[in-house]
Amino acid sequence: MSVVPPGEMSHPLPPPPARFSWRRFGLMAGIIVLLAAGALVILLAVGTEVGLGPLLIGIGTAVIPVPVLVACFMWLDRYEPEPTRFLAFCFGWGACVATAVSLGVNTGMGHLFDEWGLSQNLVAIIVAPVIEETTKMIGPLLLLWRRRKHFSGIVDGIVYCGLSATGFAMAENILYISGVYVSGEREGGAATGALSVVALFVVRILLTGFAHPLFTTMTGVGLGIAARTAKRSRRILAPLGMLLIAMLLHGSWNLLASSGARVLAVGYVSVMVPIFLTAVGGAIWIRAWEARLVGRVLPAYVSAGWLTAPEVASLVTFGRRASARNWARKIVGDQGAAAMRAFQFTATQLAMLRDGFLRGRAEADYQAEEHALLQAMSAHRAVYTGRDPSVPRVHWDGARYHLPLPDGTVRAVTPPAQPVVPVAVPVVPVGPMGPMGPGMPGVPPPPPYGYR
C-alpha cells in the first residue's frame, strides 16, 4: 500500500469484480419475482374488492407513518449502519411477501372457521399471530442465513425485523383503510367515508401504530442472539423462543381488540404501552451496550500497534464520535470528516468481527477479513492525521509514545491512564496481531506510515 498524499481521500482498493454466477443471478431474480408477486397479489385483492379510488386513499393514508418508523429504526442503526439494500429488502418482504401470504392464510382459515361454526375472532387471536409473525421473520432470517456478515448482533435483528413489520403494517393498513372508506361511503356518502378513515387513522396508526414493530422486534432479539452465539442449541432455541413471545403478544393484543372498547382501552394503557416503553428502553440500552463493545475488544489492537488508546476512547460514545468527525472536518474539510466516519464504521466492524471470534462464531476467512479491515482503517486514517499543527509529532509503538525534542533526541513517554480524546499519532509497529493478542500468528503489523 502506498503512502497517501496529504489532503487526498484514501480508501482501500476495491475488490476485483465478481464473475457472473448463475446461482447468484437466480437468487436475485427469485427475490425480485417473489416481492413483485406479493405486491401484485395485494393490489389485485384490494383493487378488485374496493376499486381504484379507495385503494389510492388507503395507500396515501397508510404511508404517512412509514417515514417516522423507518427513521426511528435507522437512528437505532446509526452506530453500524447496515447496507440500504438489505434494509429495503426487509421492508419490501414485510410489505409484499409476508402480507400476501398472511392474507391468503387468514382468508382461507376464515372460510374454514365459518364452515366449522367457529367465531371469526378466533382467526385473529389464534391464526393471525402465528402466520403473520412467522412470515415477517422469514425475510430477516434469510439475511442471517445468506448474509451472515451483515447480521452482527441484537440491534441488527431489531432493525431488520422492525422494518419487515413496518412494511407489513403499511400494507395491512392499506387493506383496512380502503375497506373502511368503502363501508362508510355506502352508508352516508364520501363525507362519512372520510370520517371513517380519520377515525381509523387515529386509532390504528397514531395510537397503535407501534404494535406490529413491537411484536416482531421480539423475534429480532432472538435472531440477534443467534448471530452472536457459538452454541448450536442457542442459535435454534433463541429465535424460536422469541418468536413464540412475539406470537403471544400479538394474540393477546388481538384478544383485547376483540373484547370491546373498554377492555381494549384498559389493556392498552395498562399492558401494551408499558411493554412498548420497556422495549424502546431495552433497544436503546442494547445499542449502548454494543457501542461500548469497541472499548472491550479493540484494546488488544492497541498493544499490537494498530490503534492507540485515544482512538479507542474516541469510539465508545456517539458524542466522542461526533467530536472526532468535527475535528477531522476542521483540519481537512469534508474529506476528513468522511474519512473519519469511514474509520469509525470500519473500527466497529472490526470489533464485531473479533467479538464473534472470541465467542466462537468466527468465519473461515476471519484472519483475511480482519486484515482487510485493519488495512482499510489505515487508509482512512491517512487522510486526516499529520494535518493538525496542534498535535505533536509523536509515534506510538504499542506501549509508549515517542516524542521528538527540539535538540533532535526522542523521548519515550508512558501513556496516561485516561487518554486524551482524540489524539492522532503515527505508529511504530511492534508485532503481528494474533487471534488472542499481540505476538501470536495473525495478520501482519500495520504499515509504518499509519497514523493514530
C-alpha positions as CSV (number, residue, x, y, z in Angstrom):
1,M,0.0,0.0,0.0
2,S,1.4,3.4,-1.0
3,V,1.6,6.5,1.1
4,V,-1.4,8.8,0.6
5,P,-0.5,12.5,-0.1
6,P,-1.9,14.9,2.5
7,G,-5.4,16.0,1.8
8,E,-6.2,13.3,-0.7
9,M,-9.0,11.0,0.0
10,S,-7.8,7.4,0.6
11,H,-9.8,4.2,0.5
12,P,-8.8,0.6,0.2
13,L,-8.6,-0.7,-3.4
14,P,-11.9,-2.2,-4.4
15,P,-12.1,-5.9,-4.8
16,P,-12.0,-7.3,-8.4
17,P,-15.4,-7.6,-9.9
18,A,-17.0,-11.0,-9.2
19,R,-17.5,-13.4,-12.1
20,F,-21.0,-13.9,-13.3
21,S,-22.8,-16.6,-11.3
22,W,-26.0,-18.2,-12.4
23,R,-26.7,-19.2,-8.9
24,R,-26.4,-15.6,-7.6
25,F,-28.4,-14.4,-10.6
26,G,-31.1,-17.0,-9.9
27,L,-31.3,-16.0,-6.2
28,M,-31.6,-12.3,-7.0
29,A,-34.2,-12.9,-9.8
30,G,-36.2,-15.2,-7.4
31,I,-36.3,-12.5,-4.7
32,I,-37.4,-9.8,-7.2
33,V,-40.1,-12.1,-8.6
34,L,-41.3,-13.0,-5.1
35,L,-41.6,-9.4,-4.0
36,A,-43.3,-8.4,-7.2
37,A,-45.7,-11.3,-7.0
38,G,-46.6,-10.4,-3.4
39,A,-47.2,-6.7,-4.3
40,L,-49.4,-7.8,-7.3
41,V,-51.5,-10.1,-5.1
42,I,-52.2,-7.3,-2.6
43,L,-53.0,-4.7,-5.3
44,L,-55.3,-7.1,-7.1
45,A,-57.0,-8.3,-3.9
46,V,-57.7,-4.8,-2.7
47,G,-58.3,-3.1,-6.0
48,T,-60.8,-5.7,-7.1
49,E,-62.6,-5.5,-3.8
50,V,-62.8,-1.8,-3.3
51,G,-61.8,-0.1,-6.5
52,L,-59.0,2.3,-7.6
53,G,-60.2,5.4,-5.7
54,P,-60.4,3.8,-2.2
55,L,-57.2,1.9,-2.9
56,L,-55.4,5.2,-3.5
57,I,-56.9,6.7,-0.3
58,G,-55.7,3.7,1.6
59,I,-52.2,3.9,0.2
60,G,-51.9,7.7,0.8
61,T,-53.1,7.3,4.4
62,A,-51.1,4.2,5.3
63,V,-47.8,5.7,4.0
64,I,-48.0,8.7,6.4
65,P,-46.4,7.0,9.5
66,V,-43.8,5.0,7.5
67,P,-41.1,7.6,7.3
68,V,-41.3,8.2,11.0
69,L,-40.9,4.5,11.8
70,V,-38.2,3.9,9.3
71,A,-36.3,6.9,10.7
72,C,-36.5,5.5,14.2
73,F,-35.0,2.2,13.1
74,M,-32.3,3.9,11.1
75,W,-31.5,6.1,14.1
76,L,-31.1,2.9,16.2
77,D,-28.8,1.5,13.4
78,R,-26.6,4.6,13.1
79,Y,-23.8,3.0,15.2
80,E,-23.1,0.4,12.5
81,P,-25.4,1.2,9.6
82,E,-26.4,-1.8,7.5
83,P,-26.5,-1.7,3.7
84,T,-29.5,0.1,2.4
85,R,-30.4,-2.7,0.0
86,F,-30.8,-5.1,3.0
87,L,-33.0,-2.7,4.9
88,A,-35.1,-2.2,1.8
89,F,-35.3,-5.9,1.3
90,C,-36.7,-6.5,4.8
91,F,-39.2,-3.6,4.3
92,G,-40.3,-5.0,1.0
93,W,-40.5,-8.5,2.3
94,G,-42.9,-7.5,5.0
95,A,-45.0,-5.3,2.7
96,C,-45.3,-7.7,-0.1
97,V,-44.5,-11.3,0.7
98,A,-45.5,-11.6,4.3
99,T,-48.7,-9.6,3.8
100,A,-49.7,-11.6,0.7
101,V,-49.1,-15.0,2.4
102,S,-50.8,-13.9,5.6
103,L,-53.8,-12.5,3.7
104,G,-54.2,-15.8,1.9
105,V,-53.9,-18.0,5.0
106,N,-56.1,-15.8,7.2
107,T,-58.8,-15.6,4.5
108,G,-58.7,-19.4,3.9
109,M,-58.9,-20.1,7.6
110,G,-61.8,-17.7,8.0
111,H,-63.8,-19.7,5.5
112,L,-62.9,-22.9,7.3
113,F,-63.9,-21.5,10.7
114,D,-67.2,-20.4,9.1
115,E,-67.8,-24.0,8.0
116,W,-66.9,-25.3,11.4
117,G,-69.2,-22.8,13.1
118,L,-66.4,-21.0,14.9
119,S,-66.1,-17.3,15.6
120,Q,-64.1,-15.2,13.2
121,N,-62.4,-13.7,16.3
122,L,-60.5,-16.9,16.7
123,V,-58.8,-16.3,13.4
124,A,-57.4,-13.0,14.7
125,I,-56.5,-14.5,18.1
126,I,-55.1,-17.9,17.0
127,V,-54.3,-18.0,13.3
128,A,-53.1,-14.4,12.5
129,P,-50.4,-14.2,15.2
130,V,-48.8,-17.4,14.1
131,I,-48.8,-16.9,10.3
132,E,-48.0,-13.1,10.4
133,E,-45.1,-13.3,12.9
134,T,-43.7,-16.3,11.1
135,T,-43.8,-14.7,7.6
136,K,-42.4,-11.4,8.9
137,M,-39.5,-13.2,10.4
138,I,-38.5,-15.2,7.3
139,G,-37.1,-12.2,5.5
140,P,-34.6,-11.3,8.2
141,L,-33.9,-15.0,8.7
142,L,-32.9,-15.2,5.1
143,L,-30.4,-12.4,5.7
144,L,-29.0,-14.1,8.7
145,W,-28.6,-17.3,6.6
146,R,-27.2,-15.8,3.4
147,R,-25.5,-12.6,4.6
148,R,-24.2,-13.5,7.9
149,K,-21.5,-10.8,8.0
150,H,-24.2,-8.1,7.9
151,F,-26.0,-9.5,10.9
152,S,-23.7,-8.8,13.7
153,G,-25.9,-8.6,16.8
154,I,-29.2,-7.8,18.5
155,V,-29.5,-4.3,17.2
156,D,-29.3,-5.6,13.7
157,G,-32.0,-8.1,14.4
158,I,-34.3,-5.5,15.9
159,V,-33.7,-3.2,12.9
160,Y,-34.3,-5.8,10.2
161,C,-37.4,-7.3,11.9
162,G,-38.7,-3.9,12.8
163,L,-38.5,-2.8,9.1
164,S,-40.2,-6.0,8.0
165,A,-43.0,-5.4,10.5
166,T,-43.3,-1.7,9.3
167,G,-43.7,-2.8,5.7
168,F,-46.3,-5.4,6.8
169,A,-48.2,-2.8,8.9
170,M,-48.3,-0.4,6.0
171,A,-49.7,-3.0,3.6
172,E,-52.3,-4.1,6.2
173,N,-53.3,-0.5,6.9
174,I,-54.0,-0.1,3.2
175,L,-56.4,-3.1,3.4
176,Y,-58.2,-1.7,6.4
177,I,-58.4,1.9,5.5
178,S,-59.6,1.3,1.9
179,G,-62.2,-1.1,3.3
180,V,-63.5,1.2,5.9
181,Y,-63.8,4.1,3.4
182,V,-65.9,1.9,1.1
183,S,-68.1,0.9,4.1
184,G,-68.6,4.5,5.2
185,E,-69.3,5.7,1.7
186,R,-72.0,3.1,1.3
187,E,-73.7,4.2,4.5
188,G,-73.5,8.0,4.2
189,G,-71.5,9.1,1.2
190,A,-68.0,10.3,0.7
191,A,-68.0,12.5,3.9
192,T,-68.9,9.5,6.0
193,G,-66.2,7.5,4.3
194,A,-63.6,10.2,5.0
195,L,-64.6,10.5,8.7
196,S,-64.3,6.7,9.0
197,V,-60.8,6.9,7.6
198,V,-59.8,9.7,10.0
199,A,-61.2,7.7,13.0
200,L,-59.3,4.5,11.9
201,F,-56.2,6.5,11.3
202,V,-56.2,7.9,14.8
203,V,-56.9,4.5,16.5
204,R,-54.9,2.2,14.2
205,I,-51.9,4.4,13.2
206,L,-51.5,7.2,15.8
207,L,-52.3,5.2,18.9
208,T,-51.4,1.6,18.0
209,G,-49.1,2.0,15.0
210,F,-46.2,0.6,17.1
211,A,-47.9,-2.8,17.6
212,H,-46.6,-4.8,14.6
213,P,-43.0,-3.5,15.0
214,L,-43.1,-4.2,18.7
215,F,-44.2,-7.8,18.2
216,T,-41.7,-8.6,15.5
217,T,-38.7,-7.0,17.2
218,M,-39.1,-9.7,19.9
219,T,-38.2,-12.1,17.1
220,G,-35.3,-9.8,16.1
221,V,-33.8,-10.1,19.6
222,G,-33.8,-13.9,19.1
223,L,-32.1,-13.7,15.7
224,G,-29.5,-11.2,17.1
225,I,-28.7,-13.7,19.9
226,A,-28.3,-16.5,17.3
227,A,-26.0,-14.3,15.3
228,R,-23.6,-13.8,18.3
229,T,-23.6,-17.2,20.0
230,A,-21.4,-20.2,19.1
231,K,-23.8,-22.8,20.7
232,R,-25.9,-24.6,18.2
233,S,-28.8,-25.1,20.7
234,R,-28.9,-21.4,21.5
235,R,-28.9,-20.5,17.8
236,I,-32.0,-22.6,17.3
237,L,-33.9,-22.0,20.6
238,A,-33.3,-18.2,20.9
239,P,-35.2,-17.3,17.6
240,L,-37.9,-19.9,18.3
241,G,-38.4,-18.7,21.9
242,M,-38.6,-15.1,20.9
243,L,-40.9,-15.9,18.0
244,L,-43.2,-17.6,20.5
245,I,-43.2,-14.4,22.7
246,A,-44.0,-12.3,19.6
247,M,-46.9,-14.6,18.8
248,L,-48.2,-14.4,22.3
249,L,-48.0,-10.6,22.4
250,H,-49.8,-10.4,19.0
251,G,-52.5,-12.8,20.1
252,S,-53.0,-11.0,23.4
253,W,-53.4,-7.7,21.6
254,N,-55.9,-9.1,19.1
255,L,-57.8,-10.7,22.1
256,L,-58.0,-7.2,23.7
257,A,-59.2,-5.7,20.4
258,S,-62.0,-8.2,20.1
259,S,-63.2,-7.9,23.7
260,G,-64.8,-4.4,23.4
261,A,-63.7,-0.8,23.5
262,R,-63.5,-0.6,27.3
263,V,-61.3,-3.7,27.7
264,L,-59.1,-2.5,24.8
265,A,-58.6,0.9,26.4
266,V,-57.7,-0.6,29.8
267,G,-55.4,-3.2,28.2
268,Y,-53.8,-0.5,26.0
269,V,-52.9,1.8,28.9
270,S,-52.0,-0.9,31.5
271,V,-50.3,-3.5,29.3
272,M,-49.3,-2.5,25.8
273,V,-48.0,0.9,26.5
274,P,-45.7,-0.3,29.4
275,I,-44.5,-3.1,27.2
276,F,-43.8,-0.7,24.4
277,L,-41.8,1.7,26.6
278,T,-39.9,-1.1,28.1
279,A,-39.0,-2.4,24.6
280,V,-37.8,1.0,23.5
281,G,-35.7,1.4,26.6
282,G,-34.3,-2.1,26.1
283,A,-33.4,-1.4,22.5
284,I,-31.6,1.8,23.4
285,W,-29.7,0.1,26.2
286,I,-28.7,-2.8,23.9
287,R,-27.4,-0.3,21.3
288,A,-25.4,1.5,24.0
289,W,-24.0,-1.9,25.1
290,E,-22.9,-2.8,21.6
291,A,-21.4,0.7,21.3
292,R,-19.2,0.0,24.3
293,L,-18.1,-3.2,22.7
294,V,-15.2,-1.4,21.0
295,G,-13.9,-0.4,24.4
296,R,-13.8,-4.0,25.5
297,V,-12.5,-5.6,22.3
298,L,-10.2,-3.2,20.5
299,P,-7.6,-2.6,23.3
300,A,-5.9,-5.8,22.0
301,Y,-5.1,-3.9,18.9
302,V,-3.5,-1.1,20.9
303,S,-0.9,-3.4,22.2
304,A,-0.2,-4.7,18.7
305,G,0.4,-1.1,17.4
306,W,-2.7,-0.9,15.2
307,L,-4.6,1.5,17.4
308,T,-3.9,3.9,20.2
309,A,-5.8,4.3,23.4
310,P,-7.2,7.7,22.5
311,E,-8.6,6.3,19.3
312,V,-10.4,3.5,21.1
313,A,-11.7,6.0,23.7
314,S,-13.0,8.2,20.8
315,L,-15.1,5.4,19.5
316,V,-17.1,4.3,22.6
317,T,-19.8,7.0,22.6
318,F,-21.7,8.9,19.9
319,G,-20.7,12.2,21.4
320,R,-17.0,11.4,21.1
321,R,-17.5,10.1,17.6
322,A,-19.2,13.3,16.6
323,S,-16.4,15.3,18.1
324,A,-13.8,13.3,16.2
325,R,-15.6,13.9,12.9
326,N,-15.9,17.6,13.7
327,W,-12.1,17.7,14.4
328,A,-11.3,15.9,11.1
329,R,-13.6,18.3,9.2
330,K,-11.9,21.3,10.9
331,I,-8.4,20.3,9.8
332,V,-9.1,18.7,6.4
333,G,-12.6,19.6,5.4
334,D,-15.4,17.3,4.3
335,Q,-12.9,14.7,3.1
336,G,-11.6,14.5,6.5
337,A,-15.0,14.1,8.1
338,A,-15.9,11.4,5.5
339,A,-12.6,9.6,6.2
340,M,-13.2,9.7,10.0
341,R,-16.7,8.4,9.6
342,A,-15.4,5.6,7.4
343,F,-12.7,4.8,10.0
344,Q,-15.3,4.7,12.8
345,F,-17.5,2.4,10.8
346,T,-14.6,0.1,9.9
347,A,-13.4,0.0,13.5
348,T,-16.9,-1.0,14.6
349,Q,-17.0,-3.8,12.1
350,L,-13.6,-5.0,13.4
351,A,-14.9,-5.0,17.0
352,M,-17.9,-7.1,15.9
353,L,-15.7,-9.5,13.9
354,R,-13.3,-10.1,16.8
355,D,-16.0,-10.4,19.4
356,G,-17.6,-13.0,17.2
357,F,-14.3,-14.8,17.0
358,L,-13.8,-14.7,20.8
359,R,-17.4,-16.1,21.1
360,G,-16.5,-18.9,18.8
361,R,-18.5,-17.6,15.8
362,A,-15.6,-16.6,13.6
363,E,-15.9,-17.3,9.9
364,A,-13.4,-19.4,8.0
365,D,-11.8,-16.3,6.5
366,Y,-11.6,-14.5,9.8
367,Q,-7.9,-13.5,9.5
368,A,-8.3,-12.3,5.9
369,E,-11.3,-10.2,6.8
370,E,-9.5,-8.8,9.9
371,H,-6.5,-7.9,7.8
372,A,-8.7,-6.2,5.2
373,L,-10.4,-4.1,7.9
374,L,-7.1,-3.1,9.5
375,Q,-5.7,-2.0,6.2
376,A,-8.9,-0.1,5.5
377,M,-8.6,1.7,8.8
378,S,-5.0,2.7,8.0
379,A,-6.1,4.1,4.6
380,H,-9.0,6.1,6.1
381,R,-6.7,7.4,8.9
382,A,-4.0,8.6,6.5
383,V,-6.4,11.3,5.2
384,Y,-6.6,13.4,8.4
385,T,-3.6,12.5,10.5
386,G,-0.5,14.7,10.5
387,R,-2.6,17.7,9.3
388,D,-3.3,19.3,12.7
389,P,-0.5,21.6,13.8
390,S,-1.6,21.5,17.4
391,V,-0.9,17.7,17.6
392,P,2.8,16.9,18.4
393,R,4.7,14.7,16.1
394,V,4.8,11.6,18.3
395,H,4.8,7.9,17.4
396,W,3.1,5.0,19.1
397,D,4.8,1.6,19.3
398,G,2.1,-0.3,21.1
399,A,3.4,0.5,24.6
400,R,4.7,4.1,24.7
401,Y,4.7,7.4,22.8
402,H,8.0,8.5,21.2
403,L,8.2,12.3,21.4
404,P,10.9,14.2,19.3
405,L,12.5,17.0,21.2
406,P,13.9,20.3,19.7
407,D,17.5,19.0,20.2
408,G,16.8,16.1,17.9
409,T,16.6,13.4,20.6
410,V,13.5,11.2,21.0
411,R,11.9,10.6,24.4
412,A,9.7,7.7,25.2
413,V,6.6,8.7,27.2
414,T,4.3,6.4,29.0
415,P,0.7,7.0,28.1
416,P,-1.7,8.5,30.7
417,A,-4.2,6.3,32.4
418,Q,-7.1,8.3,30.9
419,P,-6.3,9.0,27.2
420,V,-7.0,12.4,25.7
421,V,-9.6,12.3,23.0
422,P,-8.9,12.5,20.2
423,V,-5.2,12.3,19.6
424,A,-3.9,11.1,16.2
425,V,-0.3,9.9,16.1
426,P,1.6,7.6,13.8
427,V,2.7,4.1,15.0
428,V,5.9,2.1,15.1
429,P,4.5,-1.5,14.9
430,V,6.0,-4.0,17.3
431,G,4.4,-7.2,16.2
432,P,1.6,-9.0,14.5
433,M,-1.9,-9.2,15.8
434,G,-2.8,-12.7,16.7
435,P,-6.1,-14.4,17.4
436,M,-5.8,-13.8,21.2
437,G,-3.4,-10.8,21.3
438,P,-0.1,-9.5,20.1
439,G,2.8,-11.8,19.2
440,M,0.7,-14.7,18.0
441,P,0.1,-15.8,14.4
442,G,-2.3,-13.5,12.7
443,V,-2.3,-10.5,10.5
444,P,0.9,-8.6,9.7
445,P,1.8,-5.4,11.5
446,P,0.5,-2.1,10.3
447,P,2.4,-0.1,7.8
448,P,4.9,2.3,9.4
449,Y,3.2,5.4,8.0
450,G,-0.1,4.6,9.5
451,Y,-1.2,7.4,11.8
452,R,-3.2,7.3,15.0
